[in-house]
């Protein structure tokens, strides 16, 4: 698996208590490198192609396990 970089196209899969994002596509906007591999800290910010809820927001933070390259 190649490392994630800002600008990479990714697919987000987050399914837990209040989130149900399955196969949502987006672009990596920011990476906090210090905590990249700490699983309980969402260190990657993704700008989704479509809003994830009714508020219209498209920025979402995830960890490495919740995304994959397109």
PDB file of N, CA, C, O and CB in Angstrom:
ATOM      1  N   UNK A   1       0.843  -1.177   0.000  1.00  0.00           N
ATOM      2  CA  UNK A   1       0.000   0.000   0.000  1.00  0.00           C
ATOM      3  C   UNK A   1       0.892   1.245   0.000  1.00  0.00           C
ATOM      4  O   UNK A   1       1.793   1.369   0.829  1.00  0.00           O
ATOM      5  CB  UNK A   1      -0.961  -0.005   1.223  1.00  0.00           C
ATOM      6  N   UNK A   2       0.638   2.147  -0.917  1.00  0.00           N
ATOM      7  CA  UNK A   2       1.430   3.370  -0.964  1.00  0.00           C
ATOM      8  C   UNK A   2       0.913   4.357   0.088  1.00  0.00           C
ATOM      9  O   UNK A   2      -0.264   4.312   0.445  1.00  0.00           O
ATOM     10  CB  UNK A   2       1.385   4.001  -2.383  1.00  0.00           C
ATOM     11  N   UNK A   3       1.764   5.233   0.578  1.00  0.00           N
ATOM     12  CA  UNK A   3       1.346   6.181   1.613  1.00  0.00           C
ATOM     13  C   UNK A   3       0.342   7.201   1.072  1.00  0.00           C
ATOM     14  O   UNK A   3       0.311   7.497  -0.122  1.00  0.00           O
ATOM     15  CB  UNK A   3       2.566   6.908   2.188  1.00  0.00           C
ATOM     16  N   UNK A   4      -0.467   7.720   1.974  1.00  0.00           N
ATOM     17  CA  UNK A   4      -1.434   8.745   1.602  1.00  0.00           C
ATOM     18  C   UNK A   4      -0.741  10.096   1.523  1.00  0.00           C
ATOM     19  O   UNK A   4       0.162  10.394   2.304  1.00  0.00           O
ATOM     20  CB  UNK A   4      -2.603   8.791   2.609  1.00  0.00           C
ATOM     21  N   UNK A   5      -1.182  10.912   0.562  1.00  0.00           N
ATOM     22  CA  UNK A   5      -0.641  12.260   0.376  1.00  0.00           C
ATOM     23  C   UNK A   5      -1.797  13.232   0.142  1.00  0.00           C
ATOM     24  O   UNK A   5      -2.870  12.834  -0.314  1.00  0.00           O
ATOM     25  CB  UNK A   5       0.371  12.301  -0.817  1.00  0.00           C
ATOM     26  N   UNK A   6      -1.575  14.478   0.449  1.00  0.00           N
ATOM     27  CA  UNK A   6      -2.572  15.514   0.170  1.00  0.00           C
ATOM     28  C   UNK A   6      -2.829  15.526  -1.327  1.00  0.00           C
ATOM     29  O   UNK A   6      -1.892  15.515  -2.125  1.00  0.00           O
ATOM     30  CB  UNK A   6      -2.098  16.924   0.673  1.00  0.00           C
ATOM     31  N   UNK A   7      -4.100  15.549  -1.707  1.00  0.00           N
ATOM     32  CA  UNK A   7      -4.485  15.538  -3.113  1.00  0.00           C
ATOM     33  C   UNK A   7      -4.868  14.165  -3.633  1.00  0.00           C
ATOM     34  O   UNK A   7      -5.429  14.061  -4.723  1.00  0.00           O
ATOM     35  CB  UNK A   7      -3.376  16.076  -3.935  1.00  0.00           C
ATOM     36  N   UNK A   8      -4.577  13.101  -2.878  1.00  0.00           N
ATOM     37  CA  UNK A   8      -4.947  11.744  -3.301  1.00  0.00           C
ATOM     38  C   UNK A   8      -6.458  11.567  -3.294  1.00  0.00           C
ATOM     39  O   UNK A   8      -7.147  12.072  -2.408  1.00  0.00           O
ATOM     40  CB  UNK A   8      -4.292  10.695  -2.390  1.00  0.00           C
ATOM     41  N   UNK A   9      -6.963  10.849  -4.280  1.00  0.00           N
ATOM     42  CA  UNK A   9      -8.380  10.483  -4.323  1.00  0.00           C
ATOM     43  C   UNK A   9      -8.560   9.224  -3.481  1.00  0.00           C
ATOM     44  O   UNK A   9      -7.805   8.262  -3.621  1.00  0.00           O
ATOM     45  CB  UNK A   9      -8.878  10.257  -5.804  1.00  0.00           C
ATOM     46  N   UNK A  10      -9.573   9.238  -2.598  1.00  0.00           N
ATOM     47  CA  UNK A  10      -9.791   8.125  -1.679  1.00  0.00           C
ATOM     48  C   UNK A  10     -11.272   7.778  -1.597  1.00  0.00           C
ATOM     49  O   UNK A  10     -12.140   8.545  -2.015  1.00  0.00           O
ATOM     50  CB  UNK A  10      -9.246   8.463  -0.285  1.00  0.00           C
ATOM     51  N   UNK A  11     -11.529   6.593  -1.043  1.00  0.00           N
ATOM     52  CA  UNK A  11     -12.882   6.146  -0.729  1.00  0.00           C
ATOM     53  C   UNK A  11     -12.971   6.036   0.787  1.00  0.00           C
ATOM     54  O   UNK A  11     -12.120   5.406   1.414  1.00  0.00           O
ATOM     55  CB  UNK A  11     -13.229   4.774  -1.433  1.00  0.00           C
ATOM     56  N   UNK A  12     -13.996   6.645   1.378  1.00  0.00           N
ATOM     57  CA  UNK A  12     -14.183   6.658   2.827  1.00  0.00           C
ATOM     58  C   UNK A  12     -15.235   5.626   3.206  1.00  0.00           C
ATOM     59  O   UNK A  12     -16.297   5.554   2.587  1.00  0.00           O
ATOM     60  CB  UNK A  12     -14.595   8.070   3.325  1.00  0.00           C
ATOM     61  N   UNK A  13     -14.934   4.827   4.228  1.00  0.00           N
ATOM     62  CA  UNK A  13     -15.882   3.862   4.787  1.00  0.00           C
ATOM     63  C   UNK A  13     -15.859   3.990   6.303  1.00  0.00           C
ATOM     64  O   UNK A  13     -14.960   3.468   6.962  1.00  0.00           O
ATOM     65  CB  UNK A  13     -15.540   2.398   4.342  1.00  0.00           C
ATOM     66  N   UNK A  14     -16.852   4.689   6.855  1.00  0.00           N
ATOM     67  CA  UNK A  14     -16.970   4.864   8.302  1.00  0.00           C
ATOM     68  C   UNK A  14     -18.363   4.413   8.707  1.00  0.00           C
ATOM     69  O   UNK A  14     -19.361   5.016   8.314  1.00  0.00           O
ATOM     70  CB  UNK A  14     -16.705   6.353   8.731  1.00  0.00           C
ATOM     71  N   UNK A  15     -18.421   3.354   9.492  1.00  0.00           N
ATOM     72  CA  UNK A  15     -19.703   2.879  10.007  1.00  0.00           C
ATOM     73  C   UNK A  15     -19.520   2.664  11.503  1.00  0.00           C
ATOM     74  O   UNK A  15     -18.881   1.701  11.926  1.00  0.00           O
ATOM     75  CB  UNK A  15     -20.180   1.553   9.281  1.00  0.00           C
ATOM     76  N   UNK A  16     -20.086   3.571  12.303  1.00  0.00           N
ATOM     77  CA  UNK A  16     -20.111   3.385  13.746  1.00  0.00           C
ATOM     78  C   UNK A  16     -21.372   4.042  14.279  1.00  0.00           C
ATOM     79  O   UNK A  16     -22.290   4.312  13.505  1.00  0.00           O
ATOM     80  CB  UNK A  16     -18.833   3.976  14.425  1.00  0.00           C
ATOM     81  N   UNK A  17     -21.445   4.302  15.546  1.00  0.00           N
ATOM     82  CA  UNK A  17     -22.659   4.776  16.189  1.00  0.00           C
ATOM     83  C   UNK A  17     -23.462   5.831  15.457  1.00  0.00           C
ATOM     84  O   UNK A  17     -24.659   5.647  15.237  1.00  0.00           O
ATOM     85  CB  UNK A  17     -22.318   5.294  17.476  1.00  0.00           C
ATOM     86  N   UNK A  18     -22.832   6.936  15.074  1.00  0.00           N
ATOM     87  CA  UNK A  18     -23.600   8.030  14.468  1.00  0.00           C
ATOM     88  C   UNK A  18     -23.249   8.290  13.009  1.00  0.00           C
ATOM     89  O   UNK A  18     -23.875   9.141  12.375  1.00  0.00           O
ATOM     90  CB  UNK A  18     -23.386   9.288  15.254  1.00  0.00           C
ATOM     91  N   UNK A  19     -22.274   7.587  12.463  1.00  0.00           N
ATOM     92  CA  UNK A  19     -21.878   7.801  11.069  1.00  0.00           C
ATOM     93  C   UNK A  19     -22.137   6.557  10.245  1.00  0.00           C
ATOM     94  O   UNK A  19     -21.914   5.434  10.697  1.00  0.00           O
ATOM     95  CB  UNK A  19     -20.400   8.194  10.976  1.00  0.00           C
ATOM     96  N   UNK A  20     -22.610   6.775   9.036  1.00  0.00           N
ATOM     97  CA  UNK A  20     -22.821   5.673   8.105  1.00  0.00           C
ATOM     98  C   UNK A  20     -22.372   6.142   6.721  1.00  0.00           C
ATOM     99  O   UNK A  20     -23.190   6.403   5.839  1.00  0.00           O
ATOM    100  CB  UNK A  20     -24.327   5.208   8.093  1.00  0.00           C
ATOM    101  N   UNK A  21     -21.072   6.239   6.557  1.00  0.00           N
ATOM    102  CA  UNK A  21     -20.499   6.654   5.277  1.00  0.00           C
ATOM    103  C   UNK A  21     -19.891   5.426   4.620  1.00  0.00           C
ATOM    104  O   UNK A  21     -18.861   4.920   5.066  1.00  0.00           O
ATOM    105  CB  UNK A  21     -19.427   7.787   5.462  1.00  0.00           C
ATOM    106  N   UNK A  22     -20.521   4.955   3.575  1.00  0.00           N
ATOM    107  CA  UNK A  22     -20.048   3.761   2.881  1.00  0.00           C
ATOM    108  C   UNK A  22     -19.732   4.137   1.440  1.00  0.00           C
ATOM    109  O   UNK A  22     -20.589   4.647   0.718  1.00  0.00           O
ATOM    110  CB  UNK A  22     -21.104   2.609   2.943  1.00  0.00           C
ATOM    111  N   UNK A  23     -18.503   3.883   1.033  1.00  0.00           N
ATOM    112  CA  UNK A  23     -18.039   4.155  -0.331  1.00  0.00           C
ATOM    113  C   UNK A  23     -18.257   5.602  -0.772  1.00  0.00           C
ATOM    114  O   UNK A  23     -18.672   5.858  -1.902  1.00  0.00           O
ATOM    115  CB  UNK A  23     -18.737   3.236  -1.294  1.00  0.00           C
ATOM    116  N   UNK A  24     -17.975   6.539   0.123  1.00  0.00           N
ATOM    117  CA  UNK A  24     -18.027   7.968  -0.226  1.00  0.00           C
ATOM    118  C   UNK A  24     -16.664   8.375  -0.769  1.00  0.00           C
ATOM    119  O   UNK A  24     -15.641   8.111  -0.137  1.00  0.00           O
ATOM    120  CB  UNK A  24     -18.423   8.854   1.016  1.00  0.00           C
ATOM    121  N   UNK A  25     -16.641   9.006  -1.917  1.00  0.00           N
ATOM    122  CA  UNK A  25     -15.382   9.408  -2.544  1.00  0.00           C
ATOM    123  C   UNK A  25     -15.040  10.846  -2.182  1.00  0.00           C
ATOM    124  O   UNK A  25     -15.917  11.683  -1.965  1.00  0.00           O
ATOM    125  CB  UNK A  25     -15.461   9.250  -4.069  1.00  0.00           C
ATOM    126  N   UNK A  26     -13.734  11.105  -2.124  1.00  0.00           N
ATOM    127  CA  UNK A  26     -13.278  12.444  -1.816  1.00  0.00           C
ATOM    128  C   UNK A  26     -11.791  12.597  -2.086  1.00  0.00           C
ATOM    129  O   UNK A  26     -11.147  11.705  -2.637  1.00  0.00           O
ATOM    130  CB  UNK A  26     -13.584  12.784  -0.374  1.00  0.00           C
ATOM    131  N   UNK A  27     -11.262  13.746  -1.687  1.00  0.00           N
ATOM    132  CA  UNK A  27      -9.857  14.084  -1.891  1.00  0.00           C
ATOM    133  C   UNK A  27      -9.237  14.432  -0.545  1.00  0.00           C
ATOM    134  O   UNK A  27      -9.835  15.158   0.249  1.00  0.00           O
ATOM    135  CB  UNK A  27      -9.701  15.265  -2.896  1.00  0.00           C
ATOM    136  N   UNK A  28      -8.037  13.914  -0.287  1.00  0.00           N
ATOM    137  CA  UNK A  28      -7.354  14.241   0.963  1.00  0.00           C
ATOM    138  C   UNK A  28      -6.971  15.715   0.936  1.00  0.00           C
ATOM    139  O   UNK A  28      -6.313  16.188   0.009  1.00  0.00           O
ATOM    140  CB  UNK A  28      -6.094  13.340   1.173  1.00  0.00           C
ATOM    141  N   UNK A  29      -7.397  16.429   1.973  1.00  0.00           N
ATOM    142  CA  UNK A  29      -7.199  17.868   2.075  1.00  0.00           C
ATOM    143  C   UNK A  29      -6.064  18.210   3.039  1.00  0.00           C
ATOM    144  O   UNK A  29      -5.335  19.177   2.818  1.00  0.00           O
ATOM    145  CB  UNK A  29      -8.488  18.546   2.523  1.00  0.00           C
ATOM    146  N   UNK A  30      -5.909  17.420   4.114  1.00  0.00           N
ATOM    147  CA  UNK A  30      -4.902  17.691   5.146  1.00  0.00           C
ATOM    148  C   UNK A  30      -4.531  16.388   5.836  1.00  0.00           C
ATOM    149  O   UNK A  30      -5.385  15.526   6.043  1.00  0.00           O
ATOM    150  CB  UNK A  30      -5.424  18.730   6.181  1.00  0.00           C
ATOM    151  N   UNK A  31      -3.256  16.243   6.194  1.00  0.00           N
ATOM    152  CA  UNK A  31      -2.782  15.082   6.948  1.00  0.00           C
ATOM    153  C   UNK A  31      -1.964  15.578   8.129  1.00  0.00           C
ATOM    154  O   UNK A  31      -1.008  16.335   7.960  1.00  0.00           O
ATOM    155  CB  UNK A  31      -1.938  14.122   6.046  1.00  0.00           C
ATOM    156  N   UNK A  32      -2.344  15.146   9.327  1.00  0.00           N
ATOM    157  CA  UNK A  32      -1.572  15.447  10.533  1.00  0.00           C
ATOM    158  C   UNK A  32      -0.590  14.297  10.735  1.00  0.00           C
ATOM    159  O   UNK A  32      -0.940  13.268  11.314  1.00  0.00           O
ATOM    160  CB  UNK A  32      -2.510  15.639  11.799  1.00  0.00           C
ATOM    161  N   UNK A  33       0.623  14.473  10.262  1.00  0.00           N
ATOM    162  CA  UNK A  33       1.605  13.386  10.225  1.00  0.00           C
ATOM    163  C   UNK A  33       2.001  12.848  11.589  1.00  0.00           C
ATOM    164  O   UNK A  33       2.317  11.663  11.702  1.00  0.00           O
ATOM    165  CB  UNK A  33       2.825  13.850   9.523  1.00  0.00           C
ATOM    166  N   UNK A  34       1.996  13.674  12.631  1.00  0.00           N
ATOM    167  CA  UNK A  34       2.418  13.223  13.959  1.00  0.00           C
ATOM    168  C   UNK A  34       1.534  12.104  14.495  1.00  0.00           C
ATOM    169  O   UNK A  34       2.020  11.208  15.186  1.00  0.00           O
ATOM    170  CB  UNK A  34       2.411  14.388  14.933  1.00  0.00           C
ATOM    171  N   UNK A  35       0.259  12.144  14.187  1.00  0.00           N
ATOM    172  CA  UNK A  35      -0.666  11.140  14.725  1.00  0.00           C
ATOM    173  C   UNK A  35      -1.275  10.269  13.631  1.00  0.00           C
ATOM    174  O   UNK A  35      -2.355   9.707  13.814  1.00  0.00           O
ATOM    175  CB  UNK A  35      -1.775  11.821  15.510  1.00  0.00           C
ATOM    176  N   UNK A  36      -0.597  10.156  12.509  1.00  0.00           N
ATOM    177  CA  UNK A  36      -1.153   9.443  11.359  1.00  0.00           C
ATOM    178  C   UNK A  36      -1.505   7.994  11.671  1.00  0.00           C
ATOM    179  O   UNK A  36      -2.545   7.511  11.225  1.00  0.00           O
ATOM    180  CB  UNK A  36      -0.177   9.485  10.213  1.00  0.00           C
ATOM    181  N   UNK A  37      -0.671   7.292  12.420  1.00  0.00           N
ATOM    182  CA  UNK A  37      -0.915   5.876  12.680  1.00  0.00           C
ATOM    183  C   UNK A  37      -1.452   5.600  14.080  1.00  0.00           C
ATOM    184  O   UNK A  37      -1.384   4.464  14.551  1.00  0.00           O
ATOM    185  CB  UNK A  37       0.350   5.103  12.475  1.00  0.00           C
ATOM    186  N   UNK A  38      -1.985   6.619  14.752  1.00  0.00           N
ATOM    187  CA  UNK A  38      -2.684   6.434  16.018  1.00  0.00           C
ATOM    188  C   UNK A  38      -4.150   6.221  15.666  1.00  0.00           C
ATOM    189  O   UNK A  38      -4.819   7.143  15.198  1.00  0.00           O
ATOM    190  CB  UNK A  38      -2.484   7.670  16.998  1.00  0.00           C
ATOM    191  N   UNK A  39      -4.650   5.014  15.887  1.00  0.00           N
ATOM    192  CA  UNK A  39      -5.949   4.623  15.337  1.00  0.00           C
ATOM    193  C   UNK A  39      -7.147   5.360  15.937  1.00  0.00           C
ATOM    194  O   UNK A  39      -8.171   5.489  15.266  1.00  0.00           O
ATOM    195  CB  UNK A  39      -6.140   3.165  15.533  1.00  0.00           C
ATOM    196  N   UNK A  40      -7.053   5.847  17.174  1.00  0.00           N
ATOM    197  CA  UNK A  40      -8.206   6.517  17.778  1.00  0.00           C
ATOM    198  C   UNK A  40      -8.240   8.020  17.500  1.00  0.00           C
ATOM    199  O   UNK A  40      -9.135   8.716  17.979  1.00  0.00           O
ATOM    200  CB  UNK A  40      -8.206   6.283  19.269  1.00  0.00           C
ATOM    201  N   UNK A  41      -7.278   8.523  16.733  1.00  0.00           N
ATOM    202  CA  UNK A  41      -7.251   9.942  16.372  1.00  0.00           C
ATOM    203  C   UNK A  41      -7.473  10.077  14.863  1.00  0.00           C
ATOM    204  O   UNK A  41      -6.687   9.550  14.076  1.00  0.00           O
ATOM    205  CB  UNK A  41      -5.898  10.604  16.796  1.00  0.00           C
ATOM    206  N   UNK A  42      -8.534  10.778  14.454  1.00  0.00           N
ATOM    207  CA  UNK A  42      -8.766  10.983  13.017  1.00  0.00           C
ATOM    208  C   UNK A  42      -7.807  12.036  12.465  1.00  0.00           C
ATOM    209  O   UNK A  42      -8.071  13.234  12.564  1.00  0.00           O
ATOM    210  CB  UNK A  42     -10.231  11.408  12.755  1.00  0.00           C
ATOM    211  N   UNK A  43      -6.707  11.592  11.890  1.00  0.00           N
ATOM    212  CA  UNK A  43      -5.632  12.507  11.508  1.00  0.00           C
ATOM    213  C   UNK A  43      -5.628  12.896  10.030  1.00  0.00           C
ATOM    214  O   UNK A  43      -4.749  13.638   9.593  1.00  0.00           O
ATOM    215  CB  UNK A  43      -4.323  11.890  11.849  1.00  0.00           C
ATOM    216  N   UNK A  44      -6.593  12.409   9.262  1.00  0.00           N
ATOM    217  CA  UNK A  44      -6.662  12.743   7.838  1.00  0.00           C
ATOM    218  C   UNK A  44      -7.978  13.468   7.573  1.00  0.00           C
ATOM    219  O   UNK A  44      -9.051  12.973   7.919  1.00  0.00           O
ATOM    220  CB  UNK A  44      -6.542  11.458   6.947  1.00  0.00           C
ATOM    221  N   UNK A  45      -7.887  14.643   6.957  1.00  0.00           N
ATOM    222  CA  UNK A  45      -9.087  15.403   6.622  1.00  0.00           C
ATOM    223  C   UNK A  45      -9.376  15.217   5.140  1.00  0.00           C
ATOM    224  O   UNK A  45      -8.516  15.444   4.289  1.00  0.00           O
ATOM    225  CB  UNK A  45      -8.920  16.915   6.975  1.00  0.00           C
ATOM    226  N   UNK A  46     -10.606  14.798   4.847  1.00  0.00           N
ATOM    227  CA  UNK A  46     -11.020  14.506   3.476  1.00  0.00           C
ATOM    228  C   UNK A  46     -12.130  15.468   3.070  1.00  0.00           C
ATOM    229  O   UNK A  46     -13.072  15.694   3.830  1.00  0.00           O
ATOM    230  CB  UNK A  46     -11.492  13.032   3.337  1.00  0.00           C
ATOM    231  N   UNK A  47     -12.016  16.029   1.877  1.00  0.00           N
ATOM    232  CA  UNK A  47     -13.109  16.827   1.300  1.00  0.00           C
ATOM    233  C   UNK A  47     -13.897  15.884   0.407  1.00  0.00           C
ATOM    234  O   UNK A  47     -13.431  15.477  -0.657  1.00  0.00           O
ATOM    235  CB  UNK A  47     -12.571  18.092   0.488  1.00  0.00           C
ATOM    236  N   UNK A  48     -15.106  15.542   0.860  1.00  0.00           N
ATOM    237  CA  UNK A  48     -15.952  14.607   0.127  1.00  0.00           C
ATOM    238  C   UNK A  48     -16.539  15.262  -1.119  1.00  0.00           C
ATOM    239  O   UNK A  48     -16.724  16.478  -1.164  1.00  0.00           O
ATOM    240  CB  UNK A  48     -17.073  14.086   1.026  1.00  0.00           C
ATOM    241  N   UNK A  49     -16.828  14.453  -2.119  1.00  0.00           N
ATOM    242  CA  UNK A  49     -17.431  14.963  -3.355  1.00  0.00           C
ATOM    243  C   UNK A  49     -18.863  15.434  -3.125  1.00  0.00           C
ATOM    244  O   UNK A  49     -19.325  16.370  -3.779  1.00  0.00           O
ATOM    245  CB  UNK A  49     -17.407  13.886  -4.443  1.00  0.00           C
ATOM    246  N   UNK A  50     -19.565  14.786  -2.197  1.00  0.00           N
ATOM    247  CA  UNK A  50     -20.954  15.130  -1.883  1.00  0.00           C
ATOM    248  C   UNK A  50     -21.087  15.330  -0.380  1.00  0.00           C
ATOM    249  O   UNK A  50     -20.347  14.708   0.382  1.00  0.00           O
ATOM    250  CB  UNK A  50     -21.936  14.023  -2.383  1.00  0.00           C
ATOM    251  N   UNK A  51     -22.014  16.186   0.076  1.00  0.00           N
ATOM    252  CA  UNK A  51     -22.219  16.371   1.516  1.00  0.00           C
ATOM    253  C   UNK A  51     -22.584  15.049   2.195  1.00  0.00           C
ATOM    254  O   UNK A  51     -23.242  14.193   1.604  1.00  0.00           O
ATOM    255  CB  UNK A  51     -23.320  17.415   1.769  1.00  0.00           C
ATOM    256  N   UNK A  52     -22.147  14.903   3.442  1.00  0.00           N
ATOM    257  CA  UNK A  52     -22.430  13.664   4.161  1.00  0.00           C
ATOM    258  C   UNK A  52     -23.695  13.739   5.004  1.00  0.00           C
ATOM    259  O   UNK A  52     -24.125  12.728   5.559  1.00  0.00           O
ATOM    260  CB  UNK A  52     -21.268  13.311   5.039  1.00  0.00           C
ATOM    261  N   UNK A  53     -24.305  14.934   5.110  1.00  0.00           N
ATOM    262  CA  UNK A  53     -25.582  15.054   5.809  1.00  0.00           C
ATOM    263  C   UNK A  53     -26.355  16.251   5.253  1.00  0.00           C
ATOM    264  O   UNK A  53     -25.943  16.862   4.268  1.00  0.00           O
ATOM    265  CB  UNK A  53     -25.364  15.204   7.342  1.00  0.00           C
ATOM    266  N   UNK A  54     -27.467  16.573   5.888  1.00  0.00           N
ATOM    267  CA  UNK A  54     -28.337  17.645   5.399  1.00  0.00           C
ATOM    268  C   UNK A  54     -27.750  19.046   5.573  1.00  0.00           C
ATOM    269  O   UNK A  54     -28.245  19.997   4.968  1.00  0.00           O
ATOM    270  CB  UNK A  54     -29.658  17.576   6.103  1.00  0.00           C
ATOM    271  N   UNK A  55     -26.713  19.187   6.381  1.00  0.00           N
ATOM    272  CA  UNK A  55     -26.131  20.509   6.616  1.00  0.00           C
ATOM    273  C   UNK A  55     -25.310  21.004   5.425  1.00  0.00           C
ATOM    274  O   UNK A  55     -25.016  22.195   5.324  1.00  0.00           O
ATOM    275  CB  UNK A  55     -25.260  20.478   7.858  1.00  0.00           C
ATOM    276  N   UNK A  56     -24.944  20.098   4.532  1.00  0.00           N
ATOM    277  CA  UNK A  56     -24.174  20.473   3.357  1.00  0.00           C
ATOM    278  C   UNK A  56     -22.670  20.433   3.547  1.00  0.00           C
ATOM    279  O   UNK A  56     -21.924  20.792   2.635  1.00  0.00           O
ATOM    280  CB  UNK A  56     -24.563  21.823   2.933  1.00  0.00           C
ATOM    281  N   UNK A  57     -22.208  20.001   4.718  1.00  0.00           N
ATOM    282  CA  UNK A  57     -20.769  19.955   4.976  1.00  0.00           C
ATOM    283  C   UNK A  57     -20.110  18.818   4.207  1.00  0.00           C
ATOM    284  O   UNK A  57     -20.675  17.734   4.063  1.00  0.00           O
ATOM    285  CB  UNK A  57     -20.500  19.799   6.473  1.00  0.00           C
ATOM    286  N   UNK A  58     -18.904  19.088   3.716  1.00  0.00           N
ATOM    287  CA  UNK A  58     -18.185  18.080   2.937  1.00  0.00           C
ATOM    288  C   UNK A  58     -16.840  17.697   3.548  1.00  0.00           C
ATOM    289  O   UNK A  58     -16.223  16.736   3.090  1.00  0.00           O
ATOM    290  CB  UNK A  58     -17.972  18.580   1.534  1.00  0.00           C
ATOM    291  N   UNK A  59     -16.364  18.415   4.566  1.00  0.00           N
ATOM    292  CA  UNK A  59     -15.099  18.060   5.222  1.00  0.00           C
ATOM    293  C   UNK A  59     -15.364  17.011   6.290  1.00  0.00           C
ATOM    294  O   UNK A  59     -16.307  17.130   7.073  1.00  0.00           O
ATOM    295  CB  UNK A  59     -14.418  19.315   5.844  1.00  0.00           C
ATOM    296  N   UNK A  60     -14.521  15.982   6.315  1.00  0.00           N
ATOM    297  CA  UNK A  60     -14.699  14.890   7.271  1.00  0.00           C
ATOM    298  C   UNK A  60     -13.328  14.375   7.666  1.00  0.00           C
ATOM    299  O   UNK A  60     -12.448  14.238   6.816  1.00  0.00           O
ATOM    300  CB  UNK A  60     -15.577  13.742   6.675  1.00  0.00           C
ATOM    301  N   UNK A  61     -13.133  14.087   8.961  1.00  0.00           N
ATOM    302  CA  UNK A  61     -11.839  13.576   9.438  1.00  0.00           C
ATOM    303  C   UNK A  61     -11.935  12.080   9.687  1.00  0.00           C
ATOM    304  O   UNK A  61     -12.905  11.588  10.264  1.00  0.00           O
ATOM    305  CB  UNK A  61     -11.395  14.310  10.731  1.00  0.00           C
ATOM    306  N   UNK A  62     -10.910  11.368   9.239  1.00  0.00           N
ATOM    307  CA  UNK A  62     -10.872   9.909   9.355  1.00  0.00           C
ATOM    308  C   UNK A  62      -9.474   9.467   9.784  1.00  0.00           C
ATOM    309  O   UNK A  62      -8.535  10.263   9.802  1.00  0.00           O
ATOM    310  CB  UNK A  62     -11.270   9.234   8.010  1.00  0.00           C
ATOM    311  N   UNK A  63      -9.354   8.179  10.131  1.00  0.00           N
ATOM    312  CA  UNK A  63      -8.025   7.626  10.378  1.00  0.00           C
ATOM    313  C   UNK A  63      -7.644   6.728   9.206  1.00  0.00           C
ATOM    314  O   UNK A  63      -8.426   6.552   8.272  1.00  0.00           O
ATOM    315  CB  UNK A  63      -7.982   6.836  11.725  1.00  0.00           C
ATOM    316  N   UNK A  64      -6.460   6.170   9.259  1.00  0.00           N
ATOM    317  CA  UNK A  64      -5.914   5.392   8.140  1.00  0.00           C
ATOM    318  C   UNK A  64      -6.765   4.161   7.820  1.00  0.00           C
ATOM    319  O   UNK A  64      -6.874   3.775   6.657  1.00  0.00           O
ATOM    320  CB  UNK A  64      -4.487   4.959   8.454  1.00  0.00           C
ATOM    321  N   UNK A  65      -7.366   3.544   8.832  1.00  0.00           N
ATOM    322  CA  UNK A  65      -8.149   2.326   8.609  1.00  0.00           C
ATOM    323  C   UNK A  65      -9.472   2.589   7.892  1.00  0.00           C
ATOM    324  O   UNK A  65     -10.080   1.660   7.361  1.00  0.00           O
ATOM    325  CB  UNK A  65      -8.423   1.646   9.929  1.00  0.00           C
ATOM    326  N   UNK A  66      -9.922   3.837   7.871  1.00  0.00           N
ATOM    327  CA  UNK A  66     -11.239   4.155   7.329  1.00  0.00           C
ATOM    328  C   UNK A  66     -11.220   4.636   5.882  1.00  0.00           C
ATOM    329  O   UNK A  66     -12.272   4.970   5.335  1.00  0.00           O
ATOM    330  CB  UNK A  66     -11.881   5.192   8.177  1.00  0.00           C
ATOM    331  N   UNK A  67     -10.049   4.679   5.252  1.00  0.00           N
ATOM    332  CA  UNK A  67      -9.979   5.111   3.857  1.00  0.00           C
ATOM    333  C   UNK A  67      -9.092   4.168   3.050  1.00  0.00           C
ATOM    334  O   UNK A  67      -8.275   3.422   3.589  1.00  0.00           O
ATOM    335  CB  UNK A  67      -9.449   6.556   3.762  1.00  0.00           C
ATOM    336  N   UNK A  68      -9.289   4.234   1.744  1.00  0.00           N
ATOM    337  CA  UNK A  68      -8.421   3.489   0.821  1.00  0.00           C
ATOM    338  C   UNK A  68      -8.316   4.304  -0.465  1.00  0.00           C
ATOM    339  O   UNK A  68      -9.167   5.146  -0.753  1.00  0.00           O
ATOM    340  CB  UNK A  68      -8.981   2.031   0.534  1.00  0.00           C
ATOM    341  N   UNK A  69      -7.265   4.043  -1.229  1.00  0.00           N
ATOM    342  CA  UNK A  69      -7.088   4.744  -2.505  1.00  0.00           C
ATOM    343  C   UNK A  69      -8.158   4.311  -3.503  1.00  0.00           C
ATOM    344  O   UNK A  69      -8.638   3.178  -3.467  1.00  0.00           O
ATOM    345  CB  UNK A  69      -5.680   4.476  -3.083  1.00  0.00           C
ATOM    346  N   UNK A  70      -8.520   5.226  -4.388  1.00  0.00           N
ATOM    347  CA  UNK A  70      -9.488   4.913  -5.449  1.00  0.00           C
ATOM    348  C   UNK A  70      -8.822   4.004  -6.451  1.00  0.00           C
ATOM    349  O   UNK A  70      -9.447   3.608  -7.435  1.00  0.00           O
ATOM    350  CB  UNK A  70     -10.017   6.204  -6.144  1.00  0.00           C
TER     351      UNK A  70
END
